[in-house]
Amino acid sequence: MKQRIALIGFGTVAQGLCEILLNKKNELKKNYNYEFDIVAINDIKYGTAYNPKGLNIKNLLKEINEHRKFISNTVKWDAIQTIKKSNANIICELSYTNLIDGQPAIEYCKTALSLKKHVVTSNKGPAVFAYKKLSKLAKKNNVKFLIEGTVMSGTPVLNLVKGPLAGIKILSAKGILNGTTNFILTKMEEGMSYNDALLEAQKLGYAEADPTNDVEGYDAKAKITILANVLMNLNLKFHDVQCEGITKLTQLDIEEAKRNNARWKLVATVEKIGDEIKASVKPEMLPLSHPLAGVLESTNAITFKTDLLGDVTIVGKGAGKIETGFAILSDLLSIHMHKNLY
């Protein structure tokens, strides 16, 4: 069955997904019998475009580059109307992340699931603040709420643990979950100042114009919350995670670490000890012999302590237009390959 997709948000991730779908259209059809139409796109800057038979994505990408808005197939719908009125059977919720209360993305997801439309998202807001409620609603309506892109971008973590590693119990998780801060710390170790390293991260697209969520640790805080609740079945609240970013680290701290054969990393940790959940995000000076110490640049890594396999470490890209676009694609293919869910 052909997927009819609506995109809520048409920023970096959505455009990355579109590039992948266009470039791999024939390959996806040949290898997976996967067919799709992107029937609707809603974006706060560009407006809303809708064609029930499928939009011309190449033209729309050209329109936003030349005119900064959609020109063809436009309708005067907001995000909720796009979800309700379009003939999409899958909603890709790719709007901005709000780490205060997760809105309006939570409402977008809730609306779609209530209408028995699958939801795929890389938005951490719904996953942090409403994962269990939205998953319950999805199950009730026999659809999927999939969030692979919320942690470590396209590097499989959530789907891997729920798939090939199903059956193990995760006792704790510890990792580098923010590519921006890891890049900055790598560059500081090479001799750059914090400000110059941040500017370089922004030029390369790793850091936003406002880098607060990254450098103050909030992005990693959101991701460790998701891992705790999704993979460890805990009930960790975002605001209960102790959090400290990297903005207080100086070149003197970097040099001290070098003298001690160590390096600084922003480390996110969660573990359950008895009835108590301990979770934190903070800079740690790790010895060079530590597995996480060798994770450089924008790469992410997470180590799970498990009951059956001991420590399992997953390393890979934690950010990027194509990488996160792939995470969305992997969830779309997961839905496609379980057609009984329609």
N, C-alpha and C positions, 0 to 999 in steps of 0.2 A: 504493500500500500504506500502510495506516495505521501511523503510528509509535507504538510502545508505549514510553513513556519512564519511566525510573526516575531520581529525583533523590537524589543522595547529598549531603546538606547542604540545609537549608531556611532559610538566612539571607537577607540582603538581596538577593543576586543571584537566588537561586531564586524568591523571592517576586516579584521584579520580572518574571522570565520568566513566572510564572503569571499575573500581571496582564495582560501583553501577550497571552498565548495566549487568555485569557478574553475580553478586549476585542476582539481581532482574529480571533476564531474564524471568523466568517462571511466576513470579508474574505479570510482566508488560504485558505479553501475555494474561494471564487469565483475568486480571482486565480491561485492556484497548485495548486488541487486538493489542498491540504494538509490532512490529517486526523491527529488525534493522540488518544491517551489517556495521561494520567499514571497509571500503574498502581501505582507504588510510590514512597514517600518515606521516606528514613532520615535522622534527625537526632540528633545526640548529646544535645540537650536535650529534644526533643519526642517521641522514640521512633520507631517504624516503623509506617507504614500501608501496606496492600496490598489491592488489588482487581484481579484479572486483567482485569476488564471496564472498569476505569477508576475512579479515585477522584473524589469530589465535592470539587473544590479549594476552592470557596467555603466549604463547611462546615469544611474543615480549617483554612483561614485564620481562620475565626471561632473554632474550637476553641483555636488557639494564642494568640489574643488574649484569650480569656476564661479559659482553663484552663492555659495555658502548656505544654500537651502535647496529643498526639493522643488522641481519645476513641473514634472510630469506626474500624472496619477495622484494628484494631491487631494486630500480630504481634510475637513476641519474636525479631526478627532483628537482627543487627548489620549493618554496611555490606557486608561480604563475603557474608554470607548473602543479603542483599537482592539483590545483583548475581547471585548464583548461582541463587537459588530463584525469583525473580520471572520473569514471562514478557516482561520488557522486552527490546526489541531495540536500544535506545539508552540508554546511561548518561550522564547529565549529572553530572559529578563537580564538585561545588560546595562541597566542604568547606573547612576553614580552610587557609591557606597556611603551610607550614613551610619557611623558607628556610635551614634547617640541613642537611637531607638529603632534603626533599621527601616524606617519609612522614607518614601512611599513604596519602596520595593516589596515590603511584606504584603501590603494591600494588593499590589499587582499580582503577586504569586497566589494569594488567597482567592482573588477574583477568578484567575485562570483555573485553578484546581477545582473550585466550586462549579465551574462550567464544564468539568471533565476534560480539561485540556492539560496535557503534560507540561511541566515546567523544567527548563534547564537554565541554570544561572551560575555566573562566576561572582555574583554580588555577595559579599560577606555579610551584609546586614541581615537578610532573612535567615541565613545559616546560623548566625550568632544568636539572634534574639528570638527566633521562632521555628527552629528546625523541627522540634518534636511535634509541635502543633500542625505545621504544614505537612510533615510526613504522614501524620495521622489523617489529615484531610485528603491527601493524595490516595492513601490506601482505601479510605472510605469510598472514593469515587473511581477506584480501579485505574488510576493513572500514576505517573512517576514524578517525583520531585528530586532532581539530580543536581549535584553541586560539586562535581570533581574539580572545576576550575577555581574554587575558592581557596584551595591550599596548594602551594607549589606549582601553580599554573598548570601546564600540560603534563608535568611529571606525575605518573599515576601513583596516588597514595590512597585515597578513599576507595576507589574501585578495585585497587590491588588487594587491599586488606579484606574487602567484601567479596572478592573473587578467589584468585589463587591461594590467598592466605586465610580463607574462611576456615573457621574452626579453632583458630588460636585465640588466646586471651591476651590482650595487651595490658601489661601491668604499669607501664609508664612510657612517656614519650619525651624526648629531648632533642632539640634541633635548632638549626639556623633557618628561619622561615621568612626572612625578608631580604630580597636580593639587593635593594638599595643600600641598606646599612652595611651589608657584607662587602659591597663594592667600595663604599666610602672607607671602611676600615682597611681594606686591602691597599687602597691608594695612599692612605695615611702612613701605612707601614713602608710604602715605597718612597715616602718623603713629602708627599703633598700635605698642605694644610687641610683642616676640616672644610673650610669654605670653598677652597679650590676643588676638593674632591666632590663636594656636593654639586658645584657648578658642572663638573664633568659628568656626573650622574644624570643631571637634568638635560644636558646636551644629548646624551645617549638615549634619553627616554626612559631611564630607570626610575627617575624621581619626578614627581609632579612639580608644578610651579610653586605650590604650597606643599612642602615635604613633611609637614607635621606628623601625619599618620605613620610615616616610615621612621623618621629619625627619633621620634618620641616613643616608639615601640608599640603603638596602637594596632598597626597592621599585624604584627606578630602576635600580639595579645588576642586579636580576633581569631587568628588561625589556630592557636593552641586551644582556644575555647571550642572551636569546631571539632578538632581532633578528639578532645576529651569527651564531648557529648555524642559524637557520631561513632567513633571507633571504640571508645572505652565505656560507652553507655552511662556516663556520669551526668550529673545535673549541675555543671559548673556555670556560674553566672559571669558574664564578661567583666562586670565591675568588681568581682572578687579576685581577679588575677592581679597580683602585685606587678607593677610595671615601671621600668626605668629605661629611658632611651640612651642614645650614644652622645648626646650633645654636650655632656660634661667631660667627655674624654679629651685629653690634650695630647700634643706631641710628646710631652714628658711621660705620659702614661704609656704611649706606644714604645718609647725608647726603654722604659723600665721592663716592659714585657720582653723585648728583644734580649736584654741582659739576662733575663731569667729563662731563655729558650722557650718563650711562650708567645702567644698573640691574643689580642682581644677579639671576642666574638659576641654578637648580641644573641643570647641563647634563651629560647623558650622551653619551659619545662612543665610537665604535669605528672603527678603520681598520686595514687590513693594509698594512704597509710591508715589501716583500720577503717574508721568511718570518716576520716578527715581527708579532704582533697587539698593538695598543695600545688599551686600553680603560680608561675612567675615568668616575667620577661625582664632580663637584665644583662648588662655587659659582664662577661666573665673572661678572666685571663686564663686561657687554656694552655697546658703544656703542648709542645709541638708533637708529642707522641699521641695526643688525643685524636681520635678519628675526625672530629669536627674541625680541628685546627687546620687541616689541610684543604678545607673547602673555601675556595677563593672567589674573588670577583662577584658576579651576581648569582652564582650557583647557590642552591638551597640543599639542605640535607636534614633528614629526620631519623633518629634511632629509636626503635621501639624495643622495649624489653618485653619478651613474651614468655608464656609458660611452656611452649613446646619447642621453640627454635632458639631460645636465648635471645641475643641481640640481633635485630634485623635493621640494617641501615639502607635507606633509599636516598639516592643523590641525583640531582638533575636541575634543569633550568627552573627558576622560580618566578620568572616574569617574562613578558614579551608579547608582542602583538600576535605573532603566529603561534607561539607556544600556548597562550591562553585560548586562542581560537581553536587549536587542536583539542583542548580540554572540552570545549563545547561540542565539537564534532564527535568526540568519543562517547559523550552522553547521548547525542542524537543517534549514533549507531547502536548504542545499547538498547534504546527504545525500539529502533527498527528491527533488531534481531530478536525481540520479544513481542512479536506482533499480536499475541493474545491479549496484550495490555490495552489495545485500542478499544 
